[in-house]
Amino acid sequence: ATRTKSADVERADSGIGQMPARKWRNRASETLSSLQAWEAHRPCTDCGERDLPVETDVQNCNQRRADLCEKCRKRRTERKESVLEFVNTEASYGEDLRIIKEEFYLPMQAAGLLSQEQLLGIFSNIQELIDLNENFLEILQEEIDQAFDQGDDDLMTVCIGEIFLEFVNMLPAFQTYCLQQSSSVNMLNALEKEKELLRIFLNVSQNDNTALRRMNLRSFLMAPLQRVTKYPLLLSRIIKATNEYHPDHGSLREAKSRIESHLEHINMKTKQEGNTWTLRSFRQDSKKKREVINIEMRETALKTVGWLREETRFVMEGSLQLAQPPDGQWVKKGSKTLKFQNMQVLLLVNMKRVSESSLESAEPGPVKDAVLVLIRDKNNGKFHLLREPLRLSNCIVSTDPDCDDTFELIEIRREAFVFRDSDRARTHHWFRQIRRYSRELGSWKKRRNALPNIMISTPHTRP
């Protein structure tokens, strides 16, 4: 009986009266009409324009591409083609490098046609270029495969600019090869005239070895020069097809600027060495000129400290004002009594490589050493070191509240230096970075119960 009564009181309608239900249906109908109107004039997901064609059959079109205007569809297609061209040409360049090694270098070495010194003179750092290409191409291909696996058929998630900047260390390797190219060709010409067996080997290889495509050794030796000059063109093509709001747009522009600056630096070095050939030149501006000077300073610093390029990181670099106080009472007298001179300063850190298989480790290894390189302004086309590099493991870095626009670096049992930047905030940034590595590497940590502040003679200073 109870169940029957419960069933009798159950309502068959929605519980909403007739008038509210009619209003609800009208509101739903209006909402549906608004959605249909918006769908007909929906904005392009790339540019925000509303000139999209109306898609009636959603099942027969790619919904993701249906949200794009015709202009952006074309741009995405061009970008995909440009990205694939970049990767495919990198693979072709790598194949030419392997031909140089496997079809020329190794057979000539095994047959004893040339000595090891002569082989090094002709083929230069070809093995370094091969290793760089393999690592670079592996990362590029992984990005392409991952994009396709995730359904990104347009390769919009592939960031060529970011990857290129991660492998920027390959540009100095290209420079080494390019600067030796003229002497390599001259040596090859001279040896080919002297050694008949070498001449026969090169002729037979060109005519009978199908892997060479009837190209001679000199043509293959030009592959790195052709590749490094093609990077700006390929990057420009990707930039042109990449929307300015794309996360890789800024990295692409920076990568293009970096490679152009390195090409200009290679041209400058070739002129200094008296070579007549040059690489493709690009429009120079003040930024590129500044970068060329920076490249020159980095090379000077690397040559001075003698570290491996792949283990070196340039933490900071730029112009600082430097003074050497005659006594320890300069704080009381004020920094105005010091005589400052402009100096180019580079903070270099030697990082231990975590993995031998990668150039840029996701987790950087421990710091082995850190130095400050002090370079005078450019004079007669060359840089001059003020002194040998300052090893931060032997230095104490401090600042004083009364002179907060400067900081002092004391080399234990040697000299003291006062630094400042024209911008106070940047002065503090330099101080924090230098103090960090000085504390991390300081030899005072190895002494029992030692503290860094007991070595600072001035009572007003703090570590």
C-alpha positions in Angstrom: 0.0 0.0 0.0 2.9 2.4 0.8 4.5 1.7 -2.6 1.2 2.5 -4.3 0.9 5.8 -2.6 4.5 6.8 -3.5 3.8 6.0 -7.1 0.7 8.0 -7.0 2.5 11.2 -5.9 5.3 10.9 -8.4 5.2 13.6 -11.1 5.4 12.8 -14.8 6.6 16.3 -15.8 9.8 18.1 -15.1 8.5 19.9 -12.1 8.5 23.2 -13.9 5.3 25.0 -14.7 4.1 25.7 -18.2 5.2 29.3 -18.4 8.7 28.8 -17.0 9.2 25.8 -19.3 8.2 27.9 -22.3 10.7 30.6 -21.4 13.4 28.0 -20.8 12.8 26.5 -24.3 12.9 30.0 -25.8 16.1 30.8 -24.0 17.7 27.5 -25.1 16.6 28.2 -28.7 18.2 31.7 -28.6 21.4 30.2 -27.2 21.5 27.6 -29.9 21.0 30.3 -32.5 23.8 32.4 -31.0 26.1 29.4 -31.0 25.3 28.7 -34.6 25.9 32.3 -35.5 29.2 32.3 -33.7 30.2 29.1 -35.4 29.5 30.7 -38.8 31.7 33.6 -37.9 34.2 32.0 -35.5 37.6 33.7 -35.3 40.7 32.1 -36.7 42.7 30.4 -33.9 46.0 31.8 -35.3 45.3 35.4 -36.4 41.8 36.1 -34.9 40.2 37.1 -38.2 36.6 36.1 -38.9 36.7 35.4 -42.6 36.5 31.6 -42.2 34.4 29.5 -44.6 31.4 27.9 -43.0 31.9 24.2 -42.4 28.6 22.3 -42.6 29.9 18.7 -42.5 32.1 18.5 -39.4 32.8 14.8 -39.9 34.3 15.3 -43.4 36.8 18.0 -42.4 39.6 18.4 -39.9 38.0 20.4 -37.1 41.4 21.8 -36.0 42.2 23.1 -39.5 38.5 24.2 -39.9 39.2 26.8 -37.2 41.8 28.5 -39.4 41.4 31.1 -42.1 42.7 30.5 -45.6 45.7 32.7 -45.0 46.7 30.9 -41.9 46.2 27.5 -43.4 48.6 28.4 -46.2 51.1 29.8 -43.6 51.0 26.6 -41.6 51.6 24.6 -44.7 54.5 26.7 -45.6 55.9 26.5 -42.1 55.6 22.7 -42.1 57.4 22.5 -45.5 60.2 24.9 -44.2 60.7 22.9 -41.0 60.9 19.6 -42.9 63.3 21.2 -45.4 65.5 22.3 -42.5 65.6 18.7 -41.0 65.9 17.0 -44.4 68.8 19.2 -45.6 70.5 18.6 -42.2 70.3 14.9 -42.8 71.7 15.3 -46.3 74.6 17.4 -45.0 75.3 14.7 -42.4 75.4 12.1 -45.1 78.0 14.1 -47.0 80.1 14.3 -43.8 80.0 10.5 -43.4 81.0 10.1 -47.0 84.1 12.3 -46.4 85.0 10.1 -43.4 84.1 6.6 -44.7 85.0 7.0 -48.4 88.0 9.2 -48.2 89.5 9.7 -44.8 89.5 6.1 -43.5 90.6 4.4 -46.8 93.4 6.9 -47.2 94.5 6.3 -43.6 94.3 2.5 -43.9 96.3 2.5 -47.2 98.9 4.8 -45.7 98.5 7.3 -48.6 99.0 10.2 -46.2 100.5 10.7 -42.8 98.3 11.5 -39.8 99.5 15.1 -39.9 98.6 15.5 -43.6 95.2 13.9 -43.0 94.5 16.4 -40.2 95.6 19.3 -42.4 93.2 18.3 -45.2 90.2 17.1 -43.2 90.6 19.5 -40.2 87.9 18.9 -37.4 85.6 16.8 -39.6 85.0 14.3 -36.8 83.8 17.1 -34.5 81.3 18.3 -37.2 80.1 14.7 -37.6 79.4 14.4 -33.9 77.6 17.7 -33.8 75.5 16.9 -36.8 74.4 13.5 -35.3 73.4 15.0 -32.0 71.6 17.9 -33.6 69.8 15.8 -36.1 68.8 13.3 -33.4 67.0 16.0 -31.4 65.4 17.4 -34.5 64.0 14.1 -35.6 62.7 13.3 -32.1 60.8 16.6 -32.1 59.3 15.8 -35.5 58.3 12.2 -34.5 56.8 13.4 -31.2 54.7 16.1 -33.0 53.3 13.5 -35.4 52.6 11.1 -32.5 50.6 13.7 -30.7 48.5 14.5 -33.8 50.3 17.7 -34.6 50.3 17.3 -38.4 51.3 20.9 -39.0 54.4 20.6 -36.7 53.3 23.7 -34.8 54.9 22.3 -31.6 58.3 21.9 -33.2 60.6 24.8 -32.1 63.6 24.9 -34.4 64.8 28.1 -32.9 65.0 26.8 -29.4 66.8 23.6 -30.5 69.3 25.7 -32.6 70.1 27.9 -29.6 70.7 24.8 -27.5 73.3 23.6 -30.0 74.9 27.1 -30.6 78.3 25.5 -29.6 78.4 24.0 -33.1 79.0 27.5 -34.6 82.7 27.7 -33.3 83.3 24.3 -34.8 82.2 25.6 -38.2 84.5 28.5 -37.7 87.5 26.3 -37.1 86.8 24.3 -40.3 86.1 27.4 -42.4 89.3 29.2 -41.4 91.4 26.1 -42.3 89.6 25.5 -45.6 92.0 27.5 -47.8 95.1 25.8 -46.4 93.4 22.4 -46.6 92.7 22.8 -50.3 96.2 24.1 -51.0 97.7 21.1 -49.2 95.4 18.7 -51.1 96.5 20.2 -54.4 100.2 20.0 -53.5 100.0 16.4 -52.3 98.0 15.3 -55.3 100.8 16.5 -57.6 103.5 14.8 -55.5 101.8 11.4 -54.8 100.7 9.4 -57.8 98.9 6.8 -55.7 96.8 9.5 -54.1 95.9 10.9 -57.5 94.9 7.5 -58.8 92.8 6.8 -55.6 90.9 10.1 -56.0 90.2 9.6 -59.7 89.0 6.0 -59.3 86.8 7.0 -56.3 85.2 9.8 -58.3 84.5 7.6 -61.4 83.7 4.2 -59.9 82.3 4.8 -56.4 78.5 5.3 -56.9 78.2 6.7 -53.3 80.1 9.8 -54.4 77.6 10.7 -57.2 80.7 11.4 -59.5 81.7 14.3 -57.2 85.4 14.8 -56.2 86.8 15.2 -52.7 87.0 19.0 -53.0 83.3 19.2 -53.6 82.6 17.2 -50.4 85.0 19.3 -48.4 82.9 22.4 -49.3 79.8 20.9 -47.6 80.4 22.5 -44.1 80.9 25.9 -45.7 77.7 25.6 -47.7 75.8 24.3 -44.8 76.7 27.1 -42.3 75.8 29.8 -44.9 72.5 28.2 -45.6 71.3 28.3 -42.0 70.2 32.0 -42.1 68.2 31.4 -45.3 66.4 28.3 -43.8 65.7 30.1 -40.6 64.4 33.2 -42.5 62.0 30.9 -44.3 60.6 29.5 -41.1 60.4 32.9 -39.5 58.4 34.2 -42.4 55.8 31.4 -42.0 55.7 31.6 -38.2 53.1 33.8 -36.5 54.7 36.4 -34.3 52.7 35.0 -31.3 54.2 31.6 -31.7 56.4 30.7 -28.7 59.4 29.9 -31.1 59.3 33.2 -33.0 61.7 35.1 -30.7 64.1 32.1 -30.6 64.1 31.9 -34.4 65.1 35.5 -34.7 67.8 35.2 -32.1 69.2 32.0 -33.8 69.3 33.8 -37.1 71.1 36.8 -35.6 73.6 34.5 -33.9 74.5 32.6 -37.0 74.8 35.8 -39.1 77.1 37.3 -36.4 79.3 34.2 -36.5 79.5 34.4 -40.3 80.6 38.0 -40.1 83.2 37.0 -37.5 84.5 34.3 -39.8 84.9 36.8 -42.6 86.7 39.2 -40.3 89.2 36.4 -39.3 89.8 35.4 -42.9 90.7 39.0 -43.8 93.0 39.2 -40.8 94.8 36.0 -42.0 95.2 37.3 -45.5 92.7 35.0 -47.2 90.9 36.3 -50.3 87.7 34.2 -50.0 84.8 35.1 -47.8 81.5 33.6 -46.8 78.2 35.1 -47.7 77.9 38.6 -46.1 74.8 39.9 -44.4 73.5 43.4 -43.7 75.4 44.7 -40.7 73.9 46.6 -37.9 75.1 47.7 -34.5 73.7 44.6 -32.8 75.6 42.2 -35.1 78.8 44.3 -34.8 78.5 44.1 -31.0 78.0 40.3 -31.2 81.0 39.9 -33.5 83.1 41.7 -30.8 81.6 39.4 -28.2 82.6 36.3 -30.1 86.1 37.6 -30.4 86.3 38.2 -26.7 84.9 34.8 -25.9 87.6 33.2 -28.1 90.3 35.2 -26.4 89.0 34.1 -23.0 88.8 30.4 -23.9 92.3 30.5 -25.4 93.5 32.1 -22.2 92.0 29.6 -19.7 92.5 26.6 -21.9 89.1 25.0 -21.2 87.2 22.8 -23.6 84.5 24.7 -25.4 81.7 22.2 -24.6 82.5 22.4 -20.9 82.5 26.2 -20.7 79.6 28.4 -19.9 79.7 32.2 -20.2 77.6 33.3 -17.2 78.0 37.0 -17.6 79.9 39.4 -19.9 79.9 43.1 -20.5 81.6 46.4 -19.6 82.5 47.2 -16.0 84.5 50.0 -14.4 87.5 48.8 -12.5 89.8 50.4 -10.0 92.6 49.2 -7.8 92.6 50.9 -4.4 96.0 51.8 -3.1 95.0 50.8 0.5 92.2 49.2 2.4 90.8 52.6 3.6 89.1 53.5 0.3 85.6 52.8 1.8 86.0 55.6 4.4 87.3 58.0 1.8 84.6 57.1 -0.7 84.6 55.6 -4.2 84.9 59.0 -5.7 88.6 59.0 -4.8 89.3 55.9 -6.9 90.4 56.2 -10.5 88.2 53.9 -12.6 88.8 52.6 -16.1 86.5 50.8 -18.5 87.1 47.1 -18.9 85.4 44.2 -20.6 84.7 41.5 -18.0 83.7 37.9 -18.7 82.6 35.4 -16.0 83.4 31.9 -17.2 82.4 28.7 -15.5 83.9 25.3 -16.2 81.1 22.7 -15.9 81.7 18.9 -15.6 79.8 17.1 -18.3 77.1 14.7 -16.9 76.7 12.8 -20.2 79.2 12.3 -23.0 76.4 11.7 -25.5 74.8 15.2 -25.3 76.2 18.6 -25.7 73.7 20.4 -23.5 72.7 18.3 -20.4 69.3 18.9 -18.9 71.0 18.8 -15.5 74.2 20.7 -15.5 77.1 19.0 -13.8 79.1 20.4 -10.8 81.2 23.5 -11.2 84.9 22.6 -11.5 86.3 26.1 -11.8 85.2 29.8 -12.3 87.2 32.7 -13.5 86.9 36.4 -14.3 88.7 37.4 -17.5 89.6 41.2 -17.7 90.1 42.5 -21.2 91.0 46.0 -22.2 89.2 47.7 -25.0 90.0 46.7 -28.5 93.2 48.2 -29.9 94.7 47.7 -33.4 92.3 44.8 -34.1 93.3 42.8 -31.1 92.2 42.4 -27.5 94.7 42.7 -24.6 94.3 41.0 -21.3 94.8 43.2 -18.2 96.3 40.2 -16.3 95.9 36.5 -16.0 92.3 35.4 -15.1 91.1 35.8 -11.6 90.2 32.4 -10.2 87.2 32.8 -7.9 88.3 29.9 -5.8 91.1 32.2 -4.5 89.0 35.3 -4.1 86.8 37.0 -1.5 83.9 39.1 -2.8 82.3 41.7 -0.5 80.2 44.8 -0.6 79.8 47.7 1.9 76.6 49.6 2.9 78.4 52.9 2.6 79.4 52.2 -1.1 76.5 50.2 -2.4 77.2 51.2 -6.0 80.5 49.1 -6.0 81.8 45.7 -4.8 85.3 44.6 -3.9 87.1 41.5 -5.1 90.2 40.5 -3.1 92.6 37.9 -4.4 94.0 36.2 -1.4 97.6 37.4 -0.7 97.6 39.4 -3.9 95.6 42.3 -5.3 92.3 43.9 -4.6 89.9 45.2 -7.3 86.8 47.5 -7.0 84.1 47.0 -9.7 81.0 49.0 -10.6 78.5 49.2 -13.5 76.9 52.4 -14.7 73.6 50.8 -13.6 73.4 50.1 -9.9 71.0 47.1 -10.2 73.4 45.5 -12.7 76.3 46.1 -10.3 74.4 44.1 -7.7 73.7 41.3 -10.2 77.4 41.0 -11.0 78.2 40.9 -7.3 75.7 38.1 -6.6 76.9 36.0 -9.5 80.6 36.4 -8.6 80.0 35.8 -4.9 78.0 32.7 -5.6 80.9 30.9 -7.4 83.5 32.4 -5.0 81.6 30.8 -2.1 81.0 27.5 -3.9 84.6 27.0 -4.9 86.4 28.9 -2.1 89.4 27.1 -0.7 88.5 28.4 2.8 85.8 25.6 2.9 88.6 23.0 3.1 90.1 24.5 6.3 88.7 23.3 9.6 86.4 25.8 11.3 87.1 28.4 8.7 84.7 31.2 7.7 84.9 33.5 4.7 84.3 36.7 6.7 87.5 36.3 8.9 89.6 37.0 5.9 88.1 40.4 5.2 90.2 43.0 7.0 87.7 45.9 6.7 85.3 45.8 9.7 82.5 47.5 7.8 82.4 44.9 5.0 80.1 41.9 5.0 80.5 38.7 2.9 
